Amino acid sequence: MKYIDEFRDGTVARKLAAAISGEADPGRRYRFMEFCGGHTHAISRYGIADLLPENVQMIHGPGCPVCVLPIGRIDQAIRLALDHGVILCTYGDCLRVPASDGRSLLKAKAQGGDIRMIYSCADAVALAERHPERQVVFFAIGFETTTPPTAVAIKQAAARGLSNFSVLCCHVLTPPAIASIMEGIDAQLQLDGFVGPAHVSTVIGSRPYEPFAAHYRKPVVIAGFEPLDVLQAIRMLVRQVNDGRAEVENEFVRAVDRDGNRKAQALVAEVFELREEFEWRGLGVLPNSALRIRGEFARFDAERRFIVAYRAVADHKGCDCGEILRGIKRPPECKLFGTVCTPENPVGSCMVSSEGACAAHYTYGRYRDV
């Protein structure tokens, strides 16, 4: 375990925190958004915010793939299971996300829907092979990280001639979400920079963030998920702000380069194309922010095969997930947090996912700081 230990060394962490305190200008505030939910959990789990000086603040962003799914997309999946009788396969986090009328995929399963948790989209392809008499639908979610495996699954289904496999595609894209933050609410948040996502960047590289740094004059530092990764990225951001620079820098050099994984990018481009628009929880309808299956693979598109139209549904009135995803509120500022809404009884998606901001604050006791 030496490799992990090297990136979780408490002595080095304290030295990095002291360096940040020494380099941060006491006469100004630094406000950085960690876009990815994995970074949010690392910050909460390892107490990184407690190591930072008071004038360096971390703000949670919308980088949790389960959290940004609107209720209407969960409803679509439920209708496929209950009304069309398909075997619906999805990742575990999706099962407990609240949907319309107090339902969820887990509750729909209790009502008789054949809904199964899988660990890989390859499991759904294998299930379709084993049950040629049943229609199998994979509920595909996630950012650029999980999109290439879905493309592989579709190509495998095509190569094997599976007529009973399809995908409900809800893959979304990182750059449009960052643009939405910058265009819509930056004046309110007054962000000074971004901690760029790690896994996403292994696929798309660092190049897609360069227009944001140039146009909005906001530095971006791509960081790994270990505590020393995050602290070093924060230090790099502080230095850029102090120098008046707005560049894309890469702390996660052991896994990310400028061009990303070109093979994965080509695979995604072969199977998917841009949707003209897609609704996000918290961010609203964003243009060119999600993917759909190309016409050449239309027979594997569950939305076309079963004609399940998307219907927008308003979020729970008492839930502040939208504001939390935009960074306007912190999880403990939601009046439902930790009382009505808990991981055992979630009201909003941010309390469900293993990358959700509310789940991070609740799990690691960060609600105590309010």
N, C-alpha and C positions, 0 to 999 in steps of 0.2 A: 504493500500500500504506500510505498515511498512517494510515488508520483502524486497521489492525492494529498499526502501529508505536506508536500512542498508548497502546495497552493492553499493550505489551511494553517500555516505556521503562525501561532499567536504572537510570537516575538516580532516577526516581520510585519504582521498586521499593525501592531502598535507603532512600529517605526514609520510605516506608510501613513498612518493616521496623524502622527506627529509632523510628518513632512507636509501633509495637506494643511494642517493648522498653521504651520510656519509660512506656507506660500499663499494662503488665502488672505486677501486684503481685509483687515478688520473694519475698514470703512465702507464695505459694500456687501451685498448679499449675493449668493450664488444659488441659482435654482436650476437643477438638472432633472430631466425626465428619463427614467429608465423605461424604455418602451416595452420590453419583454417581461412577461409574467415570471419567467424563470429567474430573472434578476431581482424582481420584487421579493420572491421567496428567499433568495440568497441574502438579500439585505435584512429581511426580518429574522431569518433563521440564525444568522451569525451576528446579529446585533450591530451591523455596519453603521446604521444611523447613529447609534450611541457613541461611536468612535469619532464621528465627524464634528468639527466646530459648529457652533450654533448658527453661523451665517452661511453654512453649506447645507442646503435642503434637497432631499430627493423626493421626486413627485412620481407617482405611479401612472403608467400609460396604458393604452388599450391593447397591449400585446398578448392577451390571453385568448386563444382561439375559441374556447368554449364560451367565454364571457361575452364575446362580441356577436355571438349568434343571436339573432332576434327571435322572439317567441314564435313568429310565423313559420320559421324553418323547422323548429321542433314540432309544431303542429303538422307540418307536411309529413314528417317521418311517422308521426302517430297515425295519420290517416292512411298511409301506406300499409301499416301493420294491421290496423283494425278494419278498414274499409276494403282494402284490396287483398288482404290475406297473405301478404308476402312474409318471408323470413327476413326481418330487418336486422342487419348487423352494424354495430357501432362500437366506438371506444367507451370505456367505463365511465369517464367523466360526463358523457352526454346523457347517461341514463337518468340522472337526478335533476337535470335542469328544469325548473318550473316552466310549464307551458300554459295554455289557456284552460280556463275552467278548473283550476286546481290540479291539472293532470301533469304527468311527466312520462317519459318513456318507460320508467320502472313501473309506474301505476298502470300504464297501458298494457304492460306485460301481465300484471295481475288481473286485468280485465279480459285476458285471453289472447292478447297479441303475441305472436311468435317473435320476440325481440331477444337478441343474443349479444352478449358482450364478447368482443374479440380483441386480440392483441395486435393483429396485423391484418391489412386488407387482403393479404394472401389467404388468410383463414376463410374469408368470405368466398373467394374463388374456389377453394377446396370444398366448401360447403355446397356450392352450386353444382360441383362435379358429383358429389355424393348423393344429391337429391335432385335429379333431373326433372322430377315431377313437380317441383316447387319453384316459384320465382324467389330469387335471393337478391336483396337490395343492400348495398353498402352505403351507409350514411357517412359521406366523406366530408370531414371538416379540417380546418387548420390553415396555417400560413404556408409560405413557400417550402418549408421543411418537409411537410407531409404530402405535398402534391406529387412529387416524383413517384413514390410508391403506389399512389392511386393510378397514375398513368401506366405503370408496369402491370398492375392488376387488370386494367382494361385491355392492354395489349395481349396479356396472357389469355384472357377470356376470348378474345378474337381469334388467337392462334389455335385454341382448343375447340372452337366452334360452339361455345356455350351460348345457348339462346335464352337461358333462364337467369342470367346475371346482369345486373345494372347498377348504376351509381347515382345516388342523390348528391349532386356536387355542390358543396358549400365552401369550397376553397377560396380564401381571401388573400389579398396582397398587402405587403407592408408599406411600400412607398406612398400609396394613396392615403393610408391612414395617417402617416406622418404629415403629409400635405394638409390633411383636414385639420389636424391639431394646429399647424402653423397658420393656416388661413382663417380658421374659425375662432380660436380662443386664446391665441398667444398673447393678445393684448391684455387679456385678463390674467393669464398665468405669468406672463413676463419671464419666459424661459430663457436660460442662458446657454443651453446645450442639451444634447441627447447622449445617453449611453445606448449605443446601437446593439441590436439583438445578435446573439451568437449563432444559434443553429440556422436561422434564416440566412445569415450572411455566408455560411459555408456553402450555400446553394447559389445565392445571387451575387456574392462578392461584395466588395465595398464600393464599387463604381456607382450603383444606383443612388447612394446617399450624397454624392458630390453636388448635384443640382441644389439640394437643400442648403448645404453649407454655403454655396455661392450666392443663391438667390435670397435666402432669408438671413444670411450672415449668422448662422448658428453652428457651432462646432459639433461634430459627431465623433465619438470614440467607440468603436466596436469592442466589446469586452466578452471574455469567457464568463462562466457561471460560478467559479470558485471565489471565495471572499477576497483573496489577494488580487484576482483579476479585476473585480469591481472597484476595489480601493485604488488600484493603479490607474484605472480608467477615469475615476473621479479626479485624481491628481493631474492627469493629462488634460482634462477639461478645464480645471482651475488654471493651469498654465496657459492654455489657449486664450481664455478670457482675459487673463492678466496682460497677455501680449497683444490683445486686440486682433487675434487671428480667428478665422472660421474655416477650419479644414476638416477633412475626414481622416482620422488616424485609426490605426488598427492595433489594439493591444493584444488581440487574440490571434497572433501571427502563427501559432502552432496549428491552426485549423482554417484560417480565412486568408484569402488573397484578394487582389483587386477584381479579378474576373470571375471568381466563383467556380462552381462545378459546371463546366460547359456541356458535358454529357447529359447531366440532369436537366439543364435548361433546354437542350434540344429535344429531349424526351417530352418535357412538359409542353413545349411549343407544338410538337407533333400531335398531341392528343387533345389539348385544350386551347381555347381562345378567350379573349376578354369578353365579359358581360358589359353591356352598355351601362348598367347601373346595378347596385346591390345595396340592400339595407343592412346596416350594422346597428347593433344595440349601442346606444349612447352617441353614436356619430351620425345617425340618420342615413339617408340614401346618398351614396358616394358614386360618382361616375368612374367607370373603368377600374373598379376596385376588387373585382372577383373574377373567377374563371367559370366557364361552362365547357361542356364536351363538344368538340368539333363535329360538323356534319358527317364526316367520314366514319365516326364512331357513334352516331346518333342512336343506333340500336341498343347501346349500353347506357343511355341517358334515361334515368327513372322518371324525370319530369315529363319527358316526351312519351315514354312507353305507357305510363299510367295516367297521364294528364292530371297531375295534381297541382293545381294553380296555387301560387303563393298569395297569401292574404296577410297584410300587415296587421299586427296586434299591438295595442298600447301596453307598455310595461305596468307593473303593479304600482299604484299611486304612491304607496308609502316607501317604495324601494328607490334608493339613490344610486343604483348600479351605473346608470348613464353618466351621472356627474363624477363618479369614482373613475370610470373608464377614461373620461376626458381630463382627469387630474384636477378637477375643480374642487372636489371634496376628498377627504381621507376616509377610509372605511369607518373608523370610530365615530365620525360625524353623522353617519346615517342613524336615524332614531330607532331603526329596527335591529341594528348590529348587536349581536351577542345576547339579545333578549328573544324577540320573535324569530329573528333570523340567525340560525346557527348551522354548522355543517350537517348536523343530524336533521334539521328542519329548515332547509334553505328557502328563502323567499326570492332571492335574486341569484343570477348565475355567478356573480363574483364570489359567493360563499361556497360554490360547488366545486369548481375546478381546482386541480392541484397547482394551477398557475394563477388562480384568482387572488386579487389583492385582499379581499375580505377574509378569505380562507387563510392567507398568510398571516394577517394581523391576529386572527383568532387563534390559530394553531400555535404561534410562537409568542403569544401573550402581549402583543404590541398594543392591545386595547387598553392596557394599564397606564399608558402614557397620557391619557386624557382624563 
